[in-house]
Amino acid sequence: MATRTATRYCGLCDEMVKGRECPKCGADTEPVPAKDRGELAAMIGDRILAPLVHAPDVTDYAVVQAMRVYGGSFASAVAAAFDHADADNTLRLKVAFPEMWDEYTELARRRRDAGKGPK
């Protein structure tokens, strides 16, 4: 049975990336089996997971609400998954979609600053 390897690792940048080529340095990346991702994240350290785990000025609820308001059908489906996720699965969703989480965190900040969304 084949192991899924959606996440890959760039040894030069010491980061997990998507794709066969690192977007930062252009080096070839290595596949990382799902069972090893947790170990790899621990090896690399909190610098990858810290922004995903906690953005001190924006709540997870506000980010999920921004996904519902501004996102398309996929972002809305991810928001629905957040509604049903426990703490472990919430982190899994954030790690699986870091670009989406960053994008909607910024939109949640803008909504909050404009007085239109939850804090």
CNS distance restraints for C-alpha pairs under 8 A (distance, minus, plus):
assign (resid   3 and name CA) (resid  33 and name CA) 6.05 0.50 0.50
assign (resid   3 and name CA) (resid  34 and name CA) 7.52 0.50 0.50
assign (resid   4 and name CA) (resid  33 and name CA) 6.24 0.50 0.50
assign (resid   4 and name CA) (resid  34 and name CA) 6.75 0.50 0.50
assign (resid   5 and name CA) (resid  31 and name CA) 5.46 0.50 0.50
assign (resid   5 and name CA) (resid  32 and name CA) 5.59 0.50 0.50
assign (resid   5 and name CA) (resid  33 and name CA) 5.20 0.50 0.50
assign (resid   5 and name CA) (resid  34 and name CA) 6.59 0.50 0.50
assign (resid   6 and name CA) (resid  18 and name CA) 6.85 0.50 0.50
assign (resid   6 and name CA) (resid  19 and name CA) 7.91 0.50 0.50
assign (resid   6 and name CA) (resid  31 and name CA) 7.53 0.50 0.50
assign (resid   6 and name CA) (resid  32 and name CA) 7.75 0.50 0.50
assign (resid   7 and name CA) (resid  16 and name CA) 6.59 0.50 0.50
assign (resid   7 and name CA) (resid  17 and name CA) 6.11 0.50 0.50
assign (resid   7 and name CA) (resid  18 and name CA) 5.49 0.50 0.50
assign (resid   7 and name CA) (resid  19 and name CA) 7.64 0.50 0.50
assign (resid   7 and name CA) (resid  31 and name CA) 6.51 0.50 0.50
assign (resid   7 and name CA) (resid  32 and name CA) 5.91 0.50 0.50
assign (resid   7 and name CA) (resid  33 and name CA) 7.72 0.50 0.50
assign (resid   7 and name CA) (resid  34 and name CA) 7.82 0.50 0.50
assign (resid   8 and name CA) (resid  16 and name CA) 5.61 0.50 0.50
assign (resid   8 and name CA) (resid  17 and name CA) 5.25 0.50 0.50
assign (resid   8 and name CA) (resid  18 and name CA) 5.78 0.50 0.50
assign (resid   8 and name CA) (resid  19 and name CA) 6.77 0.50 0.50
assign (resid   8 and name CA) (resid  20 and name CA) 7.28 0.50 0.50
assign (resid   8 and name CA) (resid  29 and name CA) 5.89 0.50 0.50
assign (resid   8 and name CA) (resid  30 and name CA) 5.29 0.50 0.50
assign (resid   8 and name CA) (resid  31 and name CA) 4.45 0.50 0.50
assign (resid   8 and name CA) (resid  32 and name CA) 5.19 0.50 0.50
assign (resid   9 and name CA) (resid  14 and name CA) 7.20 0.50 0.50
assign (resid   9 and name CA) (resid  15 and name CA) 5.85 0.50 0.50
assign (resid   9 and name CA) (resid  16 and name CA) 4.46 0.50 0.50
assign (resid   9 and name CA) (resid  17 and name CA) 5.80 0.50 0.50
assign (resid   9 and name CA) (resid  29 and name CA) 5.29 0.50 0.50
assign (resid   9 and name CA) (resid  30 and name CA) 5.10 0.50 0.50
assign (resid   9 and name CA) (resid  31 and name CA) 6.39 0.50 0.50
assign (resid   9 and name CA) (resid  32 and name CA) 6.49 0.50 0.50
assign (resid  10 and name CA) (resid  14 and name CA) 5.58 0.50 0.50
assign (resid  10 and name CA) (resid  15 and name CA) 5.50 0.50 0.50
assign (resid  10 and name CA) (resid  16 and name CA) 6.30 0.50 0.50
assign (resid  10 and name CA) (resid  17 and name CA) 6.86 0.50 0.50
assign (resid  10 and name CA) (resid  22 and name CA) 6.21 0.50 0.50
assign (resid  10 and name CA) (resid  27 and name CA) 7.06 0.50 0.50
assign (resid  10 and name CA) (resid  28 and name CA) 7.06 0.50 0.50
assign (resid  10 and name CA) (resid  29 and name CA) 4.78 0.50 0.50
assign (resid  10 and name CA) (resid  30 and name CA) 6.58 0.50 0.50
assign (resid  11 and name CA) (resid  15 and name CA) 7.04 0.50 0.50
assign (resid  11 and name CA) (resid  29 and name CA) 7.30 0.50 0.50
assign (resid  12 and name CA) (resid  25 and name CA) 7.73 0.50 0.50
assign (resid  12 and name CA) (resid  27 and name CA) 7.39 0.50 0.50
assign (resid  13 and name CA) (resid  24 and name CA) 7.62 0.50 0.50
assign (resid  13 and name CA) (resid  25 and name CA) 7.29 0.50 0.50
assign (resid  14 and name CA) (resid  44 and name CA) 6.75 0.50 0.50
assign (resid  15 and name CA) (resid  44 and name CA) 7.09 0.50 0.50
assign (resid  15 and name CA) (resid  48 and name CA) 7.85 0.50 0.50
assign (resid  16 and name CA) (resid  41 and name CA) 7.99 0.50 0.50
assign (resid  17 and name CA) (resid  22 and name CA) 6.52 0.50 0.50
assign (resid  17 and name CA) (resid  23 and name CA) 7.78 0.50 0.50
assign (resid  17 and name CA) (resid  29 and name CA) 7.90 0.50 0.50
assign (resid  18 and name CA) (resid  22 and name CA) 7.64 0.50 0.50
assign (resid  19 and name CA) (resid  29 and name CA) 7.47 0.50 0.50
assign (resid  20 and name CA) (resid  28 and name CA) 5.83 0.50 0.50
assign (resid  20 and name CA) (resid  29 and name CA) 5.25 0.50 0.50
assign (resid  20 and name CA) (resid  30 and name CA) 7.40 0.50 0.50
assign (resid  21 and name CA) (resid  26 and name CA) 5.40 0.50 0.50
assign (resid  21 and name CA) (resid  27 and name CA) 5.55 0.50 0.50
assign (resid  21 and name CA) (resid  28 and name CA) 4.69 0.50 0.50
assign (resid  21 and name CA) (resid  29 and name CA) 5.58 0.50 0.50
assign (resid  22 and name CA) (resid  26 and name CA) 4.72 0.50 0.50
assign (resid  22 and name CA) (resid  27 and name CA) 5.37 0.50 0.50
assign (resid  22 and name CA) (resid  28 and name CA) 6.36 0.50 0.50
assign (resid  22 and name CA) (resid  29 and name CA) 6.23 0.50 0.50
assign (resid  32 and name CA) (resid  36 and name CA) 6.44 0.50 0.50
assign (resid  32 and name CA) (resid  37 and name CA) 6.45 0.50 0.50
assign (resid  33 and name CA) (resid  37 and name CA) 6.67 0.50 0.50
assign (resid  34 and name CA) (resid  38 and name CA) 7.98 0.50 0.50
assign (resid  36 and name CA) (resid  40 and name CA) 6.16 0.50 0.50
assign (resid  37 and name CA) (resid  41 and name CA) 6.03 0.50 0.50
assign (resid  38 and name CA) (resid  42 and name CA) 6.23 0.50 0.50
assign (resid  39 and name CA) (resid  43 and name CA) 6.11 0.50 0.50
assign (resid  40 and name CA) (resid  44 and name CA) 6.15 0.50 0.50
assign (resid  41 and name CA) (resid  45 and name CA) 6.03 0.50 0.50
assign (resid  41 and name CA) (resid  46 and name CA) 7.72 0.50 0.50
assign (resid  41 and name CA) (resid  48 and name CA) 7.41 0.50 0.50
assign (resid  41 and name CA) (resid  49 and name CA) 7.56 0.50 0.50
assign (resid  42 and name CA) (resid  46 and name CA) 7.25 0.50 0.50
assign (resid  44 and name CA) (resid  48 and name CA) 7.44 0.50 0.50
assign (resid  45 and name CA) (resid  49 and name CA) 7.57 0.50 0.50
assign (resid  46 and name CA) (resid  50 and name CA) 5.19 0.50 0.50
assign (resid  47 and name CA) (resid  51 and name CA) 7.42 0.50 0.50
assign (resid  48 and name CA) (resid  52 and name CA) 7.56 0.50 0.50
assign (resid  49 and name CA) (resid  53 and name CA) 5.99 0.50 0.50
assign (resid  49 and name CA) (resid  95 and name CA) 7.48 0.50 0.50
assign (resid  50 and name CA) (resid  54 and name CA) 6.22 0.50 0.50
assign (resid  51 and name CA) (resid  55 and name CA) 5.99 0.50 0.50
assign (resid  52 and name CA) (resid  91 and name CA) 7.59 0.50 0.50
assign (resid  52 and name CA) (resid  94 and name CA) 6.03 0.50 0.50
assign (resid  52 and name CA) (resid  95 and name CA) 7.07 0.50 0.50
assign (resid  52 and name CA) (resid  98 and name CA) 7.09 0.50 0.50
assign (resid  52 and name CA) (resid 101 and name CA) 7.46 0.50 0.50
assign (resid  52 and name CA) (resid 102 and name CA) 7.97 0.50 0.50
assign (resid  53 and name CA) (resid  91 and name CA) 6.76 0.50 0.50
assign (resid  53 and name CA) (resid  94 and name CA) 7.73 0.50 0.50
assign (resid  55 and name CA) (resid  59 and name CA) 7.08 0.50 0.50
assign (resid  57 and name CA) (resid 109 and name CA) 7.85 0.50 0.50
assign (resid  57 and name CA) (resid 119 and name CA) 7.88 0.50 0.50
assign (resid  58 and name CA) (resid  62 and name CA) 6.50 0.50 0.50
assign (resid  58 and name CA) (resid  63 and name CA) 7.22 0.50 0.50
assign (resid  58 and name CA) (resid 105 and name CA) 6.93 0.50 0.50
assign (resid  58 and name CA) (resid 108 and name CA) 6.97 0.50 0.50
assign (resid  58 and name CA) (resid 109 and name CA) 6.45 0.50 0.50
assign (resid  58 and name CA) (resid 119 and name CA) 6.22 0.50 0.50
assign (resid  59 and name CA) (resid  63 and name CA) 6.55 0.50 0.50
assign (resid  59 and name CA) (resid 119 and name CA) 6.54 0.50 0.50
assign (resid  60 and name CA) (resid  64 and name CA) 6.22 0.50 0.50
assign (resid  61 and name CA) (resid  65 and name CA) 6.13 0.50 0.50
assign (resid  61 and name CA) (resid 118 and name CA) 7.72 0.50 0.50
assign (resid  62 and name CA) (resid  66 and name CA) 6.22 0.50 0.50
assign (resid  62 and name CA) (resid 105 and name CA) 7.79 0.50 0.50
assign (resid  62 and name CA) (resid 108 and name CA) 5.70 0.50 0.50
assign (resid  62 and name CA) (resid 117 and name CA) 6.92 0.50 0.50
assign (resid  62 and name CA) (resid 118 and name CA) 5.42 0.50 0.50
assign (resid  62 and name CA) (resid 119 and name CA) 6.39 0.50 0.50
assign (resid  63 and name CA) (resid  67 and name CA) 6.38 0.50 0.50
assign (resid  63 and name CA) (resid 101 and name CA) 7.42 0.50 0.50
assign (resid  63 and name CA) (resid 104 and name CA) 5.52 0.50 0.50
assign (resid  63 and name CA) (resid 105 and name CA) 5.11 0.50 0.50
assign (resid  63 and name CA) (resid 107 and name CA) 7.60 0.50 0.50
assign (resid  63 and name CA) (resid 108 and name CA) 5.33 0.50 0.50
assign (resid  64 and name CA) (resid  68 and name CA) 6.46 0.50 0.50
assign (resid  64 and name CA) (resid  79 and name CA) 5.31 0.50 0.50
assign (resid  64 and name CA) (resid  82 and name CA) 7.27 0.50 0.50
assign (resid  64 and name CA) (resid 104 and name CA) 7.61 0.50 0.50
assign (resid  65 and name CA) (resid  69 and name CA) 6.22 0.50 0.50
assign (resid  65 and name CA) (resid  79 and name CA) 7.53 0.50 0.50
assign (resid  65 and name CA) (resid 108 and name CA) 7.74 0.50 0.50
assign (resid  66 and name CA) (resid  70 and name CA) 5.75 0.50 0.50
assign (resid  66 and name CA) (resid  71 and name CA) 7.28 0.50 0.50
assign (resid  66 and name CA) (resid 104 and name CA) 5.85 0.50 0.50
assign (resid  66 and name CA) (resid 105 and name CA) 7.76 0.50 0.50
assign (resid  66 and name CA) (resid 107 and name CA) 6.34 0.50 0.50
assign (resid  66 and name CA) (resid 108 and name CA) 5.50 0.50 0.50
assign (resid  66 and name CA) (resid 111 and name CA) 7.98 0.50 0.50
assign (resid  67 and name CA) (resid  71 and name CA) 4.77 0.50 0.50
assign (resid  67 and name CA) (resid  72 and name CA) 7.98 0.50 0.50
assign (resid  67 and name CA) (resid  75 and name CA) 5.55 0.50 0.50
assign (resid  67 and name CA) (resid  76 and name CA) 5.96 0.50 0.50
assign (resid  67 and name CA) (resid  79 and name CA) 6.13 0.50 0.50
assign (resid  67 and name CA) (resid 104 and name CA) 6.05 0.50 0.50
assign (resid  68 and name CA) (resid  72 and name CA) 7.84 0.50 0.50
assign (resid  68 and name CA) (resid  75 and name CA) 6.89 0.50 0.50
assign (resid  68 and name CA) (resid  76 and name CA) 5.01 0.50 0.50
assign (resid  68 and name CA) (resid  79 and name CA) 6.43 0.50 0.50
assign (resid  71 and name CA) (resid  75 and name CA) 4.95 0.50 0.50
assign (resid  71 and name CA) (resid  76 and name CA) 6.05 0.50 0.50
assign (resid  72 and name CA) (resid  76 and name CA) 6.14 0.50 0.50
assign (resid  73 and name CA) (resid  77 and name CA) 6.15 0.50 0.50
assign (resid  74 and name CA) (resid  78 and name CA) 6.25 0.50 0.50
assign (resid  75 and name CA) (resid  79 and name CA) 6.11 0.50 0.50
assign (resid  75 and name CA) (resid 100 and name CA) 7.97 0.50 0.50
assign (resid  76 and name CA) (resid  80 and name CA) 6.21 0.50 0.50
assign (resid  77 and name CA) (resid  81 and name CA) 6.28 0.50 0.50
assign (resid  78 and name CA) (resid  82 and name CA) 6.33 0.50 0.50
assign (resid  78 and name CA) (resid  93 and name CA) 7.90 0.50 0.50
assign (resid  79 and name CA) (resid  83 and name CA) 6.46 0.50 0.50
assign (resid  80 and name CA) (resid  84 and name CA) 6.81 0.50 0.50
assign (resid  81 and name CA) (resid  85 and name CA) 6.13 0.50 0.50
assign (resid  82 and name CA) (resid  89 and name CA) 7.99 0.50 0.50
assign (resid  82 and name CA) (resid  90 and name CA) 6.07 0.50 0.50
assign (resid  82 and name CA) (resid  93 and name CA) 7.52 0.50 0.50
assign (resid  85 and name CA) (resid  89 and name CA) 5.17 0.50 0.50
assign (resid  85 and name CA) (resid  90 and name CA) 5.41 0.50 0.50
assign (resid  86 and name CA) (resid  90 and name CA) 5.95 0.50 0.50
assign (resid  87 and name CA) (resid  91 and name CA) 6.36 0.50 0.50
assign (resid  88 and name CA) (resid  92 and name CA) 6.35 0.50 0.50
assign (resid  89 and name CA) (resid  93 and name CA) 6.15 0.50 0.50
assign (resid  90 and name CA) (resid  94 and name CA) 6.32 0.50 0.50
assign (resid  91 and name CA) (resid  95 and name CA) 6.13 0.50 0.50
assign (resid  92 and name CA) (resid  96 and name CA) 5.99 0.50 0.50
assign (resid  93 and name CA) (resid  97 and name CA) 6.13 0.50 0.50
assign (resid  94 and name CA) (resid  98 and name CA) 5.53 0.50 0.50
assign (resid  94 and name CA) (resid 101 and name CA) 6.21 0.50 0.50
assign (resid  97 and name CA) (resid 101 and name CA) 6.19 0.50 0.50
assign (resid  98 and name CA) (resid 102 and name CA) 6.11 0.50 0.50
assign (resid  99 and name CA) (resid 103 and name CA) 6.12 0.50 0.50
assign (resid 100 and name CA) (resid 104 and name CA) 6.20 0.50 0.50
assign (resid 101 and name CA) (resid 105 and name CA) 5.92 0.50 0.50
assign (resid 102 and name CA) (resid 106 and name CA) 6.31 0.50 0.50
assign (resid 103 and name CA) (resid 107 and name CA) 6.44 0.50 0.50
assign (resid 104 and name CA) (resid 108 and name CA) 5.92 0.50 0.50
assign (resid 105 and name CA) (resid 109 and name CA) 6.29 0.50 0.50
assign (resid 106 and name CA) (resid 110 and name CA) 6.36 0.50 0.50
assign (resid 107 and name CA) (resid 111 and name CA) 6.16 0.50 0.50
assign (resid 108 and name CA) (resid 112 and name CA) 6.08 0.50 0.50
assign (resid 108 and name CA) (resid 117 and name CA) 7.01 0.50 0.50
assign (resid 108 and name CA) (resid 118 and name CA) 8.00 0.50 0.50
assign (resid 109 and name CA) (resid 113 and name CA) 6.06 0.50 0.50
assign (resid 110 and name CA) (resid 114 and name CA) 6.07 0.50 0.50
assign (resid 111 and name CA) (resid 115 and name CA) 6.15 0.50 0.50
assign (resid 111 and name CA) (resid 116 and name CA) 4.99 0.50 0.50
assign (resid 111 and name CA) (resid 117 and name CA) 4.98 0.50 0.50
assign (resid 111 and name CA) (resid 118 and name CA) 7.86 0.50 0.50
assign (resid 112 and name CA) (resid 116 and name CA) 5.77 0.50 0.50
assign (resid 112 and name CA) (resid 117 and name CA) 4.88 0.50 0.50
assign (resid 112 and name CA) (resid 118 and name CA) 6.17 0.50 0.50
assign (resid 112 and name CA) (resid 119 and name CA) 5.85 0.50 0.50
